[in-house]
Amino acid sequence: MKEVAKSLRAEQMEHLVQSISAYIEQYHGGSAELISFEDNVVKVKLGGACTGCPFSTATLNGWVQGTIHQFFPEVSVEAAD
């Protein structure tokens, strides 16, 4: 039963990051990719126009983390290499 819940939760997180990425892509030409989701830690890689952008940290900590915290307040967000 726990694995089913984890699977559903992981699927929800994947869809949420895809939605965030679509927004970033439409308005800024960047992208966000879910790299991993384990033990309440999400690792996200920014790409596209976000690569090398001086505001990419703000994008990760603001839009990505802020949006994820609205739905999963217990999850921390980290940049993936």
N, C-alpha and C positions, 0 to 999 in steps of 0.2 A: 504493500500500500504506500509506503514512504517513497519508493522509487517512482510510482505513478505521479505522486504529488511533485516530486522534484522534476520529473519530465515535463509536466504541465507548466510548472513555474519557469523552467528553462525556455520552454516554447514561448511563453508570455514575454520573457525578457528579450528573446530574439526578435519578436514582432515589434516590441517597443523600440529597440535600437534601430530596426529597419525604418520605422516611422520617423525617428529623429534624423536618421541619415537622409531620408527623402526631403525633409524640411531644409537641412543644411545644404543639400545639393541644389535644391530649387532656388534658394535665396543667396547662396554664397559660393556655389561651385565646389564645395567640399563634400566629404562623406564621413560616415562613422561605421565601423565594422566591429561586431561583437567577436572578440577573440576567445574569451572564456568566461564562464560563470560558475564559480565554485565557492562554497563556504561563505556566502553572502558578499563575495567580491566579484565585481564585474570588471573585466579588462577590455578596454575599447581602444581601437586604433583609428586615428583620424587620417584621412587621405584626401586626394584631390587638391583643391586649392588650400586646404588646411595644412598640407605638408610644407613645413618651413615658415608658415605664417606666424608672425609675432603674437597674434591673438588666439592661437590654437589652444593655449592653456585656458584662456577665458572661455572658449567654446566648450572645452571638456568640462571644466568646473562649473560653468554657468548653464548652458543649454542641456548638455548631456546629463551631467550629474543632477541638476535641478529637476529635469523631467523625470529621471529614474526615481528620484526621492519622492516625487508626488505619488508614485504607485508602489514603490518598494522602499520605505523610509529606513529600513534596517540595512540596506545594501550600500557598500562603499564602492566608489568608482575609481579605477586607476587607469593610467595610460599604458597601453601595451607597446612593447618595442617593435 
